[in-house]
Amino acid sequence: MKLYKIVLLSFIFSIYSIASFSLQAKEFQVELLVFDHIYASPSPEAQAKAKYDNFEYPRLVNFTDVNTEDLQLKEDAQRIKGSRNFRLLKHISWIQEGLSKEEAGSININRWIPGLEGTVALYLNRYLHLDFNIERSVDNNTVTLLNEKRRLRSKTTHYIDNPYFGIIARITAVEDIEKMREE
């Protein structure tokens, strides 16, 4: 009987430990390469404003900018800089908690890139999600929108496209970055 109680208590404790570990918020590094298409000539259909269910995120205030030595898309940024078809606007990165959609906040993109208006929001449900709601004035008559919702996998590079500009995104758990540094 005593052994049964010990086994039962051990099992309950291990379940509690696993549950409390999974409830801890993970931190993620969000890295974006934002670039122009130099020879953009989109079709009229591509210029139409994209519509989707806009979720109103509060402004994200708890994030940390990332040092340049911790950037993972450096080689991709160099390839874009060397391309005749694209112009790198900005290579940006920050660290934030992976929170649910209801708790997550958005970052105003023009914090880093003047001329782009809108937000980027990361949230974590079963998968990681990035929501882009960005507007850009191309000339006096044309405003282009990038309204995308993407489900992402960590440590995978993703391409988000618009007829006038594009974004390469990579999301990595901070703990994975720390493991790579140790190796």
PyMOL commands that place a pseudoatom at each C-alpha (Angstrom):
pseudoatom trace, name=CA, resn=MET, resi=1, chain=A, elem=C, hetatm=0, pos=[0.000, 0.000, 0.000]
pseudoatom trace, name=CA, resn=LYS, resi=2, chain=A, elem=C, hetatm=0, pos=[2.857, 2.360, 0.852]
pseudoatom trace, name=CA, resn=LEU, resi=3, chain=A, elem=C, hetatm=0, pos=[4.522, 1.671, -2.515]
pseudoatom trace, name=CA, resn=TYR, resi=4, chain=A, elem=C, hetatm=0, pos=[1.222, 2.401, -4.277]
pseudoatom trace, name=CA, resn=LYS, resi=5, chain=A, elem=C, hetatm=0, pos=[1.002, 5.832, -2.569]
pseudoatom trace, name=CA, resn=ILE, resi=6, chain=A, elem=C, hetatm=0, pos=[4.604, 6.658, -3.503]
pseudoatom trace, name=CA, resn=VAL, resi=7, chain=A, elem=C, hetatm=0, pos=[4.024, 5.726, -7.144]
pseudoatom trace, name=CA, resn=LEU, resi=8, chain=A, elem=C, hetatm=0, pos=[0.758, 7.675, -7.238]
pseudoatom trace, name=CA, resn=LEU, resi=9, chain=A, elem=C, hetatm=0, pos=[2.346, 10.775, -5.669]
pseudoatom trace, name=CA, resn=SER, resi=10, chain=A, elem=C, hetatm=0, pos=[5.284, 10.560, -8.096]
pseudoatom trace, name=CA, resn=PHE, resi=11, chain=A, elem=C, hetatm=0, pos=[2.894, 10.331, -11.040]
pseudoatom trace, name=CA, resn=ILE, resi=12, chain=A, elem=C, hetatm=0, pos=[0.834, 13.324, -9.842]
pseudoatom trace, name=CA, resn=PHE, resi=13, chain=A, elem=C, hetatm=0, pos=[3.978, 15.372, -9.273]
pseudoatom trace, name=CA, resn=SER, resi=14, chain=A, elem=C, hetatm=0, pos=[5.363, 14.552, -12.743]
pseudoatom trace, name=CA, resn=ILE, resi=15, chain=A, elem=C, hetatm=0, pos=[2.040, 15.521, -14.403]
pseudoatom trace, name=CA, resn=TYR, resi=16, chain=A, elem=C, hetatm=0, pos=[2.026, 18.801, -12.457]
pseudoatom trace, name=CA, resn=SER, resi=17, chain=A, elem=C, hetatm=0, pos=[5.639, 19.499, -13.505]
pseudoatom trace, name=CA, resn=ILE, resi=18, chain=A, elem=C, hetatm=0, pos=[4.883, 18.860, -17.185]
pseudoatom trace, name=CA, resn=ALA, resi=19, chain=A, elem=C, hetatm=0, pos=[1.743, 21.029, -17.057]
pseudoatom trace, name=CA, resn=SER, resi=20, chain=A, elem=C, hetatm=0, pos=[3.501, 23.935, -15.344]
pseudoatom trace, name=CA, resn=PHE, resi=21, chain=A, elem=C, hetatm=0, pos=[6.419, 23.725, -17.804]
pseudoatom trace, name=CA, resn=SER, resi=22, chain=A, elem=C, hetatm=0, pos=[4.074, 23.882, -20.794]
pseudoatom trace, name=CA, resn=LEU, resi=23, chain=A, elem=C, hetatm=0, pos=[2.330, 26.948, -19.338]
pseudoatom trace, name=CA, resn=GLN, resi=24, chain=A, elem=C, hetatm=0, pos=[5.567, 28.931, -19.227]
pseudoatom trace, name=CA, resn=ALA, resi=25, chain=A, elem=C, hetatm=0, pos=[5.698, 31.487, -22.027]
pseudoatom trace, name=CA, resn=LYS, resi=26, chain=A, elem=C, hetatm=0, pos=[8.462, 30.880, -24.547]
pseudoatom trace, name=CA, resn=GLU, resi=27, chain=A, elem=C, hetatm=0, pos=[10.448, 33.703, -26.029]
pseudoatom trace, name=CA, resn=PHE, resi=28, chain=A, elem=C, hetatm=0, pos=[10.962, 33.910, -29.777]
pseudoatom trace, name=CA, resn=GLN, resi=29, chain=A, elem=C, hetatm=0, pos=[13.306, 35.860, -31.993]
pseudoatom trace, name=CA, resn=VAL, resi=30, chain=A, elem=C, hetatm=0, pos=[11.431, 37.364, -34.935]
pseudoatom trace, name=CA, resn=GLU, resi=31, chain=A, elem=C, hetatm=0, pos=[13.686, 38.290, -37.854]
pseudoatom trace, name=CA, resn=LEU, resi=32, chain=A, elem=C, hetatm=0, pos=[12.505, 40.056, -40.994]
pseudoatom trace, name=CA, resn=LEU, resi=33, chain=A, elem=C, hetatm=0, pos=[14.173, 41.126, -44.234]
pseudoatom trace, name=CA, resn=VAL, resi=34, chain=A, elem=C, hetatm=0, pos=[12.002, 43.764, -45.889]
pseudoatom trace, name=CA, resn=PHE, resi=35, chain=A, elem=C, hetatm=0, pos=[12.841, 44.542, -49.522]
pseudoatom trace, name=CA, resn=ASP, resi=36, chain=A, elem=C, hetatm=0, pos=[11.575, 46.330, -52.628]
pseudoatom trace, name=CA, resn=HIS, resi=37, chain=A, elem=C, hetatm=0, pos=[10.900, 44.751, -56.003]
pseudoatom trace, name=CA, resn=ILE, resi=38, chain=A, elem=C, hetatm=0, pos=[12.827, 47.154, -58.246]
pseudoatom trace, name=CA, resn=TYR, resi=39, chain=A, elem=C, hetatm=0, pos=[11.064, 46.283, -61.508]
pseudoatom trace, name=CA, resn=ALA, resi=40, chain=A, elem=C, hetatm=0, pos=[7.542, 45.920, -60.104]
pseudoatom trace, name=CA, resn=SER, resi=41, chain=A, elem=C, hetatm=0, pos=[4.785, 45.905, -62.711]
pseudoatom trace, name=CA, resn=PRO, resi=42, chain=A, elem=C, hetatm=0, pos=[1.844, 44.193, -61.032]
pseudoatom trace, name=CA, resn=SER, resi=43, chain=A, elem=C, hetatm=0, pos=[-1.378, 43.296, -62.762]
pseudoatom trace, name=CA, resn=PRO, resi=44, chain=A, elem=C, hetatm=0, pos=[-4.555, 45.209, -61.872]
pseudoatom trace, name=CA, resn=GLU, resi=45, chain=A, elem=C, hetatm=0, pos=[-5.760, 42.182, -59.880]
pseudoatom trace, name=CA, resn=ALA, resi=46, chain=A, elem=C, hetatm=0, pos=[-2.579, 42.239, -57.806]
pseudoatom trace, name=CA, resn=GLN, resi=47, chain=A, elem=C, hetatm=0, pos=[-3.060, 45.933, -57.068]
pseudoatom trace, name=CA, resn=ALA, resi=48, chain=A, elem=C, hetatm=0, pos=[-6.541, 45.376, -55.628]
pseudoatom trace, name=CA, resn=LYS, resi=49, chain=A, elem=C, hetatm=0, pos=[-6.659, 45.897, -51.898]
pseudoatom trace, name=CA, resn=ALA, resi=50, chain=A, elem=C, hetatm=0, pos=[-6.538, 42.646, -49.983]
pseudoatom trace, name=CA, resn=LYS, resi=51, chain=A, elem=C, hetatm=0, pos=[-9.299, 42.162, -47.450]
pseudoatom trace, name=CA, resn=TYR, resi=52, chain=A, elem=C, hetatm=0, pos=[-9.287, 39.834, -44.517]
pseudoatom trace, name=CA, resn=ASP, resi=53, chain=A, elem=C, hetatm=0, pos=[-10.565, 39.681, -40.984]
pseudoatom trace, name=CA, resn=ASN, resi=54, chain=A, elem=C, hetatm=0, pos=[-8.462, 42.312, -39.206]
pseudoatom trace, name=CA, resn=PHE, resi=55, chain=A, elem=C, hetatm=0, pos=[-7.901, 41.417, -35.588]
pseudoatom trace, name=CA, resn=GLU, resi=56, chain=A, elem=C, hetatm=0, pos=[-7.166, 44.460, -33.446]
pseudoatom trace, name=CA, resn=TYR, resi=57, chain=A, elem=C, hetatm=0, pos=[-3.996, 43.731, -31.506]
pseudoatom trace, name=CA, resn=PRO, resi=58, chain=A, elem=C, hetatm=0, pos=[-2.911, 45.996, -28.674]
pseudoatom trace, name=CA, resn=ARG, resi=59, chain=A, elem=C, hetatm=0, pos=[0.477, 47.668, -29.097]
pseudoatom trace, name=CA, resn=LEU, resi=60, chain=A, elem=C, hetatm=0, pos=[3.301, 45.349, -28.034]
pseudoatom trace, name=CA, resn=VAL, resi=61, chain=A, elem=C, hetatm=0, pos=[5.447, 47.067, -25.443]
pseudoatom trace, name=CA, resn=ASN, resi=62, chain=A, elem=C, hetatm=0, pos=[7.463, 44.175, -24.050]
pseudoatom trace, name=CA, resn=PHE, resi=63, chain=A, elem=C, hetatm=0, pos=[10.069, 43.303, -26.689]
pseudoatom trace, name=CA, resn=THR, resi=64, chain=A, elem=C, hetatm=0, pos=[13.830, 43.571, -27.112]
pseudoatom trace, name=CA, resn=ASP, resi=65, chain=A, elem=C, hetatm=0, pos=[15.774, 44.565, -30.233]
pseudoatom trace, name=CA, resn=VAL, resi=66, chain=A, elem=C, hetatm=0, pos=[18.349, 41.958, -31.314]
pseudoatom trace, name=CA, resn=ASN, resi=67, chain=A, elem=C, hetatm=0, pos=[22.069, 42.655, -31.745]
pseudoatom trace, name=CA, resn=THR, resi=68, chain=A, elem=C, hetatm=0, pos=[23.425, 42.282, -35.272]
pseudoatom trace, name=CA, resn=GLU, resi=69, chain=A, elem=C, hetatm=0, pos=[25.709, 39.373, -34.307]
pseudoatom trace, name=CA, resn=ASP, resi=70, chain=A, elem=C, hetatm=0, pos=[22.634, 37.298, -33.416]
pseudoatom trace, name=CA, resn=LEU, resi=71, chain=A, elem=C, hetatm=0, pos=[20.951, 37.677, -36.817]
pseudoatom trace, name=CA, resn=GLN, resi=72, chain=A, elem=C, hetatm=0, pos=[20.432, 34.453, -38.753]
pseudoatom trace, name=CA, resn=LEU, resi=73, chain=A, elem=C, hetatm=0, pos=[19.452, 35.873, -42.155]
pseudoatom trace, name=CA, resn=LYS, resi=74, chain=A, elem=C, hetatm=0, pos=[22.721, 37.750, -42.788]
pseudoatom trace, name=CA, resn=GLU, resi=75, chain=A, elem=C, hetatm=0, pos=[23.580, 35.722, -45.904]
pseudoatom trace, name=CA, resn=ASP, resi=76, chain=A, elem=C, hetatm=0, pos=[20.096, 36.233, -47.341]
pseudoatom trace, name=CA, resn=ALA, resi=77, chain=A, elem=C, hetatm=0, pos=[20.417, 39.969, -46.695]
pseudoatom trace, name=CA, resn=GLN, resi=78, chain=A, elem=C, hetatm=0, pos=[23.735, 40.018, -48.577]
pseudoatom trace, name=CA, resn=ARG, resi=79, chain=A, elem=C, hetatm=0, pos=[22.163, 38.197, -51.543]
pseudoatom trace, name=CA, resn=ILE, resi=80, chain=A, elem=C, hetatm=0, pos=[19.345, 40.750, -51.687]
pseudoatom trace, name=CA, resn=LYS, resi=81, chain=A, elem=C, hetatm=0, pos=[21.856, 43.612, -51.510]
pseudoatom trace, name=CA, resn=GLY, resi=82, chain=A, elem=C, hetatm=0, pos=[23.746, 42.090, -54.436]
pseudoatom trace, name=CA, resn=SER, resi=83, chain=A, elem=C, hetatm=0, pos=[20.642, 41.569, -56.552]
pseudoatom trace, name=CA, resn=ARG, resi=84, chain=A, elem=C, hetatm=0, pos=[19.622, 43.784, -59.473]
pseudoatom trace, name=CA, resn=ASN, resi=85, chain=A, elem=C, hetatm=0, pos=[15.955, 42.922, -58.908]
pseudoatom trace, name=CA, resn=PHE, resi=86, chain=A, elem=C, hetatm=0, pos=[15.601, 43.777, -55.227]
pseudoatom trace, name=CA, resn=ARG, resi=87, chain=A, elem=C, hetatm=0, pos=[16.621, 46.522, -52.820]
pseudoatom trace, name=CA, resn=LEU, resi=88, chain=A, elem=C, hetatm=0, pos=[16.936, 45.727, -49.115]
pseudoatom trace, name=CA, resn=LEU, resi=89, chain=A, elem=C, hetatm=0, pos=[14.937, 48.246, -47.097]
pseudoatom trace, name=CA, resn=LYS, resi=90, chain=A, elem=C, hetatm=0, pos=[15.780, 46.913, -43.651]
pseudoatom trace, name=CA, resn=HIS, resi=91, chain=A, elem=C, hetatm=0, pos=[16.963, 43.860, -41.746]
pseudoatom trace, name=CA, resn=ILE, resi=92, chain=A, elem=C, hetatm=0, pos=[15.162, 43.908, -38.395]
pseudoatom trace, name=CA, resn=SER, resi=93, chain=A, elem=C, hetatm=0, pos=[14.823, 41.550, -35.471]
pseudoatom trace, name=CA, resn=TRP, resi=94, chain=A, elem=C, hetatm=0, pos=[13.349, 41.504, -31.992]
pseudoatom trace, name=CA, resn=ILE, resi=95, chain=A, elem=C, hetatm=0, pos=[12.605, 39.086, -29.160]
pseudoatom trace, name=CA, resn=GLN, resi=96, chain=A, elem=C, hetatm=0, pos=[9.155, 38.717, -27.662]
pseudoatom trace, name=CA, resn=GLU, resi=97, chain=A, elem=C, hetatm=0, pos=[7.056, 36.239, -25.731]
pseudoatom trace, name=CA, resn=GLY, resi=98, chain=A, elem=C, hetatm=0, pos=[4.912, 33.779, -27.637]
pseudoatom trace, name=CA, resn=LEU, resi=99, chain=A, elem=C, hetatm=0, pos=[1.475, 34.611, -26.295]
pseudoatom trace, name=CA, resn=SER, resi=100, chain=A, elem=C, hetatm=0, pos=[-2.029, 33.639, -27.366]
pseudoatom trace, name=CA, resn=LYS, resi=101, chain=A, elem=C, hetatm=0, pos=[-3.764, 35.723, -30.012]
pseudoatom trace, name=CA, resn=GLU, resi=102, chain=A, elem=C, hetatm=0, pos=[-5.849, 37.460, -27.358]
pseudoatom trace, name=CA, resn=GLU, resi=103, chain=A, elem=C, hetatm=0, pos=[-2.769, 38.356, -25.267]
pseudoatom trace, name=CA, resn=ALA, resi=104, chain=A, elem=C, hetatm=0, pos=[-0.331, 39.126, -28.091]
pseudoatom trace, name=CA, resn=GLY, resi=105, chain=A, elem=C, hetatm=0, pos=[0.514, 42.617, -29.245]
pseudoatom trace, name=CA, resn=SER, resi=106, chain=A, elem=C, hetatm=0, pos=[1.644, 44.105, -32.527]
pseudoatom trace, name=CA, resn=ILE, resi=107, chain=A, elem=C, hetatm=0, pos=[4.690, 46.143, -33.451]
pseudoatom trace, name=CA, resn=ASN, resi=108, chain=A, elem=C, hetatm=0, pos=[4.422, 49.176, -35.706]
pseudoatom trace, name=CA, resn=ILE, resi=109, chain=A, elem=C, hetatm=0, pos=[6.707, 48.490, -38.678]
pseudoatom trace, name=CA, resn=ASN, resi=110, chain=A, elem=C, hetatm=0, pos=[7.526, 52.149, -39.302]
pseudoatom trace, name=CA, resn=ARG, resi=111, chain=A, elem=C, hetatm=0, pos=[9.482, 52.065, -36.050]
pseudoatom trace, name=CA, resn=TRP, resi=112, chain=A, elem=C, hetatm=0, pos=[12.285, 50.699, -38.247]
pseudoatom trace, name=CA, resn=ILE, resi=113, chain=A, elem=C, hetatm=0, pos=[11.191, 51.499, -41.802]
pseudoatom trace, name=CA, resn=PRO, resi=114, chain=A, elem=C, hetatm=0, pos=[9.786, 54.960, -42.545]
pseudoatom trace, name=CA, resn=GLY, resi=115, chain=A, elem=C, hetatm=0, pos=[7.376, 54.833, -45.478]
pseudoatom trace, name=CA, resn=LEU, resi=116, chain=A, elem=C, hetatm=0, pos=[5.763, 51.571, -44.405]
pseudoatom trace, name=CA, resn=GLU, resi=117, chain=A, elem=C, hetatm=0, pos=[2.690, 51.898, -42.222]
pseudoatom trace, name=CA, resn=GLY, resi=118, chain=A, elem=C, hetatm=0, pos=[1.116, 49.058, -40.331]
pseudoatom trace, name=CA, resn=THR, resi=119, chain=A, elem=C, hetatm=0, pos=[1.844, 46.279, -37.928]
pseudoatom trace, name=CA, resn=VAL, resi=120, chain=A, elem=C, hetatm=0, pos=[3.372, 42.841, -37.491]
pseudoatom trace, name=CA, resn=ALA, resi=121, chain=A, elem=C, hetatm=0, pos=[2.013, 40.544, -34.780]
pseudoatom trace, name=CA, resn=LEU, resi=122, chain=A, elem=C, hetatm=0, pos=[3.360, 37.200, -33.553]
pseudoatom trace, name=CA, resn=TYR, resi=123, chain=A, elem=C, hetatm=0, pos=[1.163, 34.878, -31.537]
pseudoatom trace, name=CA, resn=LEU, resi=124, chain=A, elem=C, hetatm=0, pos=[1.324, 31.289, -30.422]
pseudoatom trace, name=CA, resn=ASN, resi=125, chain=A, elem=C, hetatm=0, pos=[-1.587, 28.903, -30.393]
pseudoatom trace, name=CA, resn=ARG, resi=126, chain=A, elem=C, hetatm=0, pos=[-0.910, 25.352, -31.438]
pseudoatom trace, name=CA, resn=TYR, resi=127, chain=A, elem=C, hetatm=0, pos=[1.458, 26.807, -34.057]
pseudoatom trace, name=CA, resn=LEU, resi=128, chain=A, elem=C, hetatm=0, pos=[3.286, 30.097, -34.410]
pseudoatom trace, name=CA, resn=HIS, resi=129, chain=A, elem=C, hetatm=0, pos=[1.419, 32.732, -36.393]
pseudoatom trace, name=CA, resn=LEU, resi=130, chain=A, elem=C, hetatm=0, pos=[2.589, 35.993, -37.963]
pseudoatom trace, name=CA, resn=ASP, resi=131, chain=A, elem=C, hetatm=0, pos=[0.013, 38.557, -39.041]
pseudoatom trace, name=CA, resn=PHE, resi=132, chain=A, elem=C, hetatm=0, pos=[1.094, 41.339, -41.389]
pseudoatom trace, name=CA, resn=ASN, resi=133, chain=A, elem=C, hetatm=0, pos=[-1.056, 44.402, -41.964]
pseudoatom trace, name=CA, resn=ILE, resi=134, chain=A, elem=C, hetatm=0, pos=[1.236, 46.772, -43.865]
pseudoatom trace, name=CA, resn=GLU, resi=135, chain=A, elem=C, hetatm=0, pos=[0.461, 49.628, -46.242]
pseudoatom trace, name=CA, resn=ARG, resi=136, chain=A, elem=C, hetatm=0, pos=[2.926, 51.369, -48.521]
pseudoatom trace, name=CA, resn=SER, resi=137, chain=A, elem=C, hetatm=0, pos=[2.567, 54.378, -50.799]
pseudoatom trace, name=CA, resn=VAL, resi=138, chain=A, elem=C, hetatm=0, pos=[4.355, 53.492, -54.014]
pseudoatom trace, name=CA, resn=ASP, resi=139, chain=A, elem=C, hetatm=0, pos=[3.657, 56.789, -55.770]
pseudoatom trace, name=CA, resn=ASN, resi=140, chain=A, elem=C, hetatm=0, pos=[1.033, 59.540, -55.546]
pseudoatom trace, name=CA, resn=ASN, resi=141, chain=A, elem=C, hetatm=0, pos=[-1.689, 57.319, -57.031]
pseudoatom trace, name=CA, resn=THR, resi=142, chain=A, elem=C, hetatm=0, pos=[-0.853, 53.860, -55.728]
pseudoatom trace, name=CA, resn=VAL, resi=143, chain=A, elem=C, hetatm=0, pos=[-1.121, 52.428, -52.251]
pseudoatom trace, name=CA, resn=THR, resi=144, chain=A, elem=C, hetatm=0, pos=[-0.291, 48.765, -51.891]
pseudoatom trace, name=CA, resn=LEU, resi=145, chain=A, elem=C, hetatm=0, pos=[-1.269, 46.518, -49.018]
pseudoatom trace, name=CA, resn=LEU, resi=146, chain=A, elem=C, hetatm=0, pos=[0.299, 43.426, -47.554]
pseudoatom trace, name=CA, resn=ASN, resi=147, chain=A, elem=C, hetatm=0, pos=[-2.357, 41.737, -45.445]
pseudoatom trace, name=CA, resn=GLU, resi=148, chain=A, elem=C, hetatm=0, pos=[-1.223, 38.223, -44.689]
pseudoatom trace, name=CA, resn=LYS, resi=149, chain=A, elem=C, hetatm=0, pos=[-1.771, 35.710, -41.941]
pseudoatom trace, name=CA, resn=ARG, resi=150, chain=A, elem=C, hetatm=0, pos=[0.825, 32.964, -41.875]
pseudoatom trace, name=CA, resn=ARG, resi=151, chain=A, elem=C, hetatm=0, pos=[1.125, 29.838, -39.790]
pseudoatom trace, name=CA, resn=LEU, resi=152, chain=A, elem=C, hetatm=0, pos=[4.830, 29.204, -39.312]
pseudoatom trace, name=CA, resn=ARG, resi=153, chain=A, elem=C, hetatm=0, pos=[7.216, 26.615, -38.033]
pseudoatom trace, name=CA, resn=SER, resi=154, chain=A, elem=C, hetatm=0, pos=[10.119, 27.657, -35.881]
pseudoatom trace, name=CA, resn=LYS, resi=155, chain=A, elem=C, hetatm=0, pos=[13.588, 27.683, -37.475]
pseudoatom trace, name=CA, resn=THR, resi=156, chain=A, elem=C, hetatm=0, pos=[12.095, 27.765, -40.995]
pseudoatom trace, name=CA, resn=THR, resi=157, chain=A, elem=C, hetatm=0, pos=[12.451, 30.637, -43.443]
pseudoatom trace, name=CA, resn=HIS, resi=158, chain=A, elem=C, hetatm=0, pos=[9.205, 31.984, -44.917]
pseudoatom trace, name=CA, resn=TYR, resi=159, chain=A, elem=C, hetatm=0, pos=[8.588, 34.305, -47.874]
pseudoatom trace, name=CA, resn=ILE, resi=160, chain=A, elem=C, hetatm=0, pos=[5.725, 36.806, -47.807]
pseudoatom trace, name=CA, resn=ASP, resi=161, chain=A, elem=C, hetatm=0, pos=[5.181, 38.590, -51.106]
pseudoatom trace, name=CA, resn=ASN, resi=162, chain=A, elem=C, hetatm=0, pos=[3.482, 41.674, -52.468]
pseudoatom trace, name=CA, resn=PRO, resi=163, chain=A, elem=C, hetatm=0, pos=[3.768, 43.049, -56.018]
pseudoatom trace, name=CA, resn=TYR, resi=164, chain=A, elem=C, hetatm=0, pos=[5.896, 45.973, -54.801]
pseudoatom trace, name=CA, resn=PHE, resi=165, chain=A, elem=C, hetatm=0, pos=[7.778, 44.602, -51.807]
pseudoatom trace, name=CA, resn=GLY, resi=166, chain=A, elem=C, hetatm=0, pos=[8.461, 41.368, -49.973]
pseudoatom trace, name=CA, resn=ILE, resi=167, chain=A, elem=C, hetatm=0, pos=[9.403, 40.042, -46.568]
pseudoatom trace, name=CA, resn=ILE, resi=168, chain=A, elem=C, hetatm=0, pos=[11.538, 37.079, -45.613]
pseudoatom trace, name=CA, resn=ALA, resi=169, chain=A, elem=C, hetatm=0, pos=[10.657, 35.961, -42.076]
pseudoatom trace, name=CA, resn=ARG, resi=170, chain=A, elem=C, hetatm=0, pos=[12.267, 33.561, -39.650]
pseudoatom trace, name=CA, resn=ILE, resi=171, chain=A, elem=C, hetatm=0, pos=[11.040, 32.786, -36.141]
pseudoatom trace, name=CA, resn=THR, resi=172, chain=A, elem=C, hetatm=0, pos=[13.325, 30.927, -33.742]
pseudoatom trace, name=CA, resn=ALA, resi=173, chain=A, elem=C, hetatm=0, pos=[12.843, 30.008, -30.099]
pseudoatom trace, name=CA, resn=VAL, resi=174, chain=A, elem=C, hetatm=0, pos=[15.420, 31.869, -27.997]
pseudoatom trace, name=CA, resn=GLU, resi=175, chain=A, elem=C, hetatm=0, pos=[16.378, 28.637, -26.256]
pseudoatom trace, name=CA, resn=ASP, resi=176, chain=A, elem=C, hetatm=0, pos=[17.321, 27.144, -29.672]
pseudoatom trace, name=CA, resn=ILE, resi=177, chain=A, elem=C, hetatm=0, pos=[19.529, 30.166, -30.428]
pseudoatom trace, name=CA, resn=GLU, resi=178, chain=A, elem=C, hetatm=0, pos=[21.279, 29.754, -27.083]
pseudoatom trace, name=CA, resn=LYS, resi=179, chain=A, elem=C, hetatm=0, pos=[21.883, 26.051, -27.830]
pseudoatom trace, name=CA, resn=MET, resi=180, chain=A, elem=C, hetatm=0, pos=[23.442, 26.968, -31.216]
pseudoatom trace, name=CA, resn=ARG, resi=181, chain=A, elem=C, hetatm=0, pos=[25.783, 29.436, -29.474]
pseudoatom trace, name=CA, resn=GLU, resi=182, chain=A, elem=C, hetatm=0, pos=[26.973, 26.740, -27.072]
pseudoatom trace, name=CA, resn=GLU, resi=183, chain=A, elem=C, hetatm=0, pos=[27.866, 24.329, -29.908]
for i in range(1, 183): cmd.bond("trace and resi %d" % i, "trace and resi %d" % (i + 1))
show_as sticks, trace
zoom trace
